Amino acid sequence: MNIDSYIDKLSDDLKPFKPFLDLRQHWIAIGLVLVAYAVIGVVWEEPRPDFSSFLGDPWNVSELALLLVMLVFAVRAVVLYAVPDTYQQNAYPYIPRLAATALLVSLVLAAVVKQQVMAEPVEIGDCLVPVVLIGLAPGALGLLFFRHKLFANGAQMGEMLMWAGLSLSAIVLCCACNIASLSHVLLAHYAPIVGCAVLGRVVGRFWFLRSARNPLAV
């Protein structure tokens, strides 16, 4: 068999590569997992007793909406980073940061309108620990799941993984905790998002590069 015939035979045996999930299926799969995880988290923490009246307040609705924006666009960034040749759409990581800024402004304005700015601080440990634990679980699983990929920007991938996880846990606590103190909400519910996002950025910068270079790395 000459070389040309051999090449023709090999090309005939080739089949187009089909990824396990396309981009839309990635969205659906991740969305279903996150919804199930959030429901379990709310059930575990027990929904706040005033949940119906909570949803009747426009300030609370805007708080939940901004958290959902943070979550959706953080997940969107993760999905795009995970699919080849889509990481160039790098505007998505900035949207959760802008939403977090808008959330801070919204919380302060709500506290001023409701005259809760000087509300007495309360214990933050009961909410801080669940926010961190519930949020770190999907973020850490994401780091493990994508550990053998070499991303163009591992730092942003790590940041978005943590941002998505902590945004989800903040939504859970928002539906479970009825403490309205501004200092409590900022320190126990939302400060962990920023802290873990910074941690994810630092970890992701080295984690993905190390794991991609060494397939046996854990």
N, C-alpha and C positions, 0 to 999 in steps of 0.2 A: 504493500500500500504506500503510495507516494504521500508527500507532505500535504498537498492540496486536498487529497481525498480524506486524509486523516482529520484535517481541520474541518472539512465539510461534515464529517461524521460527528465530531465533537459539537459543532454548532447545532446540528439537528437534535442532539440530546439535551441541549440547554433548554430550560424552562424559565419563563419570566419570574423574577422574585416577587412574592407577595408577602408583605409584612403580616405579622400575626393579627394586628389591629390597624385599621386606617385611622386617620385623624378624627373623624366623627365618632368612630367606635371607641377611641381613647376617651373622648369627652363623655360618652354615655357610660362607659365602665367606671371611670373615676367619679362621675357624678353620683351614680348609684351607690358606690362604696361610701362616699362622703355623707350622703343623705342617711344611709343606714347607720353610720358611725355617729352622726349628730343625734339621731333619734335615740340611740342607745345611751348616749351621753346625757341627754335631757331626762330620760327615764331614770337613769342612775342617780342624777343629782336631784330629781324631783322638780317638776315645773313650779314656778312661783305661783302662789295662791291668787295673786291679782293679775294673772296673765291677760285676761280679756280687757281689763281697764288699762293695762300696760300698752296693749296694741291700739287703744283708743287715743293715745297721746301722740301728736304729730312728731314731737321731739324724739320719742322712743322709736317711732317708725323710721325716722331718718337715721337714727343710730344703727338699727338693724340693716337698713338699706346700704349704708356705707360699709358695714362689715361684710355684707354679701358681695359688694363690689370688690373689696379687698380679696375676698376668698376666690371669686370667679376669675379675676384677672391674674392672681397668683397661680392658680391651677392652669390657666391658659398659657402663662409663661412657661410653666413646667412642661406642659404637653409639647409646646413648640420647640423647647430646648431638646426634648427627647426624640424628636423626629428630624432626620437628616435634612439639611439645607433650609430649615425654617428658623434657625436661631437668629437670622439677620433681622427678623421682625422684633427689634429690641425695645420697642416703645412700651410693651406690656409691663415690664418690671417697674416702670415709673408710676403706673396707675395706682397700685396699692399704696405707694408712698403718698401720692396726692390725696387719695381717699383717707389715709390716716391723718393727714393734716386737716382735711375738712372735718373729720370726726372730732378731732381735738377742739376745733373752733365751735362745732355744733354742741359739744358737751359743755363748754364754758358758757356759751350763750344760753343754753337751757338752764344751767345752774343759776345764772344771773336772773333770768326771767322768773324762775321758780324760787328765787331767794334761798338757794341751797349752797352758795359759794362758801359760806362760813359754817356749814354743817359740821358737827363734831366728828372727828375722824373715828373710825371703828376698826376692829381687828381685820387685817387683810389676809391672814394665813389661810382661813377657811376657803377663800376663793383663789388665792394666788397658787396654791399647790395644785388644785384640780385643773386650772387653766394651763399650767405648765405641763402637767402629766398627760392630760388629754391631747394637748397640742403637739407635744414632742413625739408621741407614738407614731402618727402618720409621717411626720418629718423624718424621723429616724428610719422608718421603713422605706421611705423614698430614697434616702442615702444608700441603704443596702441594695435596693432593687436596681438602682442605676450605677452601682459602684464600678462596673467594668467599662463604662462609657467615658470617652475623653471629650469633654465639652469645650466649646470655644471659650466659654466663660463659666468655669466651675464655681466661682464665687457667687455669681448671680443665681446659678441653679440651686446652690445650697441655701441662699437667702430666700428664694421663692418657695422652696420646699417647706422651710420653717414658717414663712409668712402664711402659707396656706393652712398648715396645721394649727398655728396659733390663732388665726382668724376664725377657724372652725370652733375651736375651744372657747373663744370669746363669745361667739354666737350662742353656744350651749349655756355659758354662765349668764349671758344676758337674759336668757329665757328661764333661768333657774334662780338667780339671785335678785332679791327685791330691795337691796340696800341702795339708797339714792345718793349717798354722800359722794361728792365730786372727787375727793381725795381717795376714797376707797375704789371708785370705778377706774380712776386713772392708774393708781398704783397696783391694784390687784387684777384688773381685767385687761388693761391695754399696755401698760409698761412691759409686761412679759413678751408681747408681740415684737416690740422693737428690740428688746434684749436678745431674744432667741433668733431674730432675723440677722442681727449682727453676728451672733455666734455661728449661725448657719453659713454666713458669708465667709467667715474665717475658716471654718471646717471644710466647706465645699472647695475652697481654693486649693487645698492640699489633698483632700480625700479622693476626688475624682482623678486627679493627675497620678497619684500614687497607685490607686486601684487599677487604672487603665494600663499603666506600665507593667504592673505585676498581676497577672490574671489569678494568681493564688492568694492575693492579698484579701483580707477580710475587712 
